[in-house]
Amino acid sequence: MLFDQIYRELELTERHLIVLRKVIEEGPIGILKLSDETGMPTHKVRYSLRVLEQEHLIKPSSHGAVAGENTEKFLEDFDGQISAIITKASHIQQIRNSI
């Protein structure tokens, strides 16, 4: 229960990244093809596309989603962001071990 929200956010982030990867690899790509290739329901793909578009990681085109203006910067910063999260999780584990 204490970690439920964190776990849900990580799952959601994983889903967004799977969709982003497909858009980068195969764009332009539409919702139905994304759903088929990822095995995700269309409503989840649609939500991920909306979130990614709001972050300017993808943009719509007449043929489907394509990589957006912030995609390259996001990918450059990704390892640092994940490292910071891992560092925080390690610190939390150290606190737990001291109890």
Buried (B, 14 or more C-beta within 10 A) or exposed (E): EEEEEEEEEEEBBEBBBBBBEBBBEBBBBBBEBBBEBBEBEEEBBBBBBEBBBEBBBBBEEEEBBBBBEBBEEBEEEEEEEEEEEEEEEEEEEEEEEEE
